[in-house]
């Protein structure tokens, strides 16, 4: 095994710092809203309610009550927390799906702590239904983050495969060009070597047969019958005329 440690990318370190600070600020914002007294919290809720109702009135929808606005605010801020928790987990590990229980646990712990803080604030109260709404917001934010991560992974995979295919095509074209430009010189260089090689010499059966002492006196027999019989007759005739392939082989060697 190699003793070299894997270097962490500076971009990865930057994302870890950014998302960690974002999670801390989000939780601090939630706890800060819980520490507000009833009058301040109600005034903010009414201000947001007027803004929402003005927008809904333009599109022809009915007005929302202050209670609905407060519950939607709970869901929205915990949805943001669940989103940031999942993204923060992702920048710390690639196998974040195996550790998905950590954002759930931290989101539930934040909701319980939030409602516990409200028990000790003047004019505020804590409810179990608020904990469930907060936890639902955490789950919703985690689902949104998973969808975002899936889309980002698909886009990055598509571009990486595209770049790999482009690189393979370039290598293939370069190989074809090298074969086209280098084939002719290589053949020209190998031609003298092939001519000088013993295998390039004409075969023995193409040479003139050796004329024995009885070659002129006895004419060769006519080859008749099947091809095998004809070839056998040729060899017999050659043997009678003093021609020997064995002797010829010894002479040539």
KARA-V120826 format. One line per field, one symbol per residue. ss: DSSP state (H for helix, E for strand, C for the rest). phi: phi as a letter, one per 20 degrees, with the letter a starting at -180 (. if undefined). burial: + if it has 16 or more other C-alpha atoms within 10 Angstrom, else -. A space follows every 50 residues. Layout:
BEGIN
ss->???
phi->???
burial->???
END
This chain:
BEGIN
ss->CCCCCCCCCHHHHHHHHHHHHHHHHHHHHHHHHHCCCHHHHHHHHHHHHH HHHHHHHHCCCCCCCHHHHHHHHHHHHHHHHHHHHHHHHHHHCCCCCCCH HHHHHHHHHHHHHHHHHHCCCCCCCCCHHHHHHHHHHHHHHHHHHHHHHH HHHHHHHHHHHHHHHHHHHHHHHHHHHHHHHHHHHHHHHHHHHHHHCHHH CCCHHHCCCCCCCCCCCCCCCCCCCCHHHHHHHHHHHHHHCCCCHHHHHH HHC
phi->.fefeffeffffffffffffffffffffffffffefffffffffffffff ffffffffendffdeffffffffffffffffffffffffffebfefffdf fffffffffffffffffffddfmdbdcfffffffffffffffffffffff fffffffffffffffffffffffffffffffefffffffefffffefffe fffffeffffeefdfffdfffefcnfgfffffffffffffenecffffff fff
burial->--------------++--++-++--++--++--+++----+---++-+++ --+------------+--++--+++++++++++++++++++----+---- --++--++-+++-++-++-----+-+---++-++++++++++++++---- -------------------------------------------------- --------------+-----------------++--++--+-+++----- ---
END
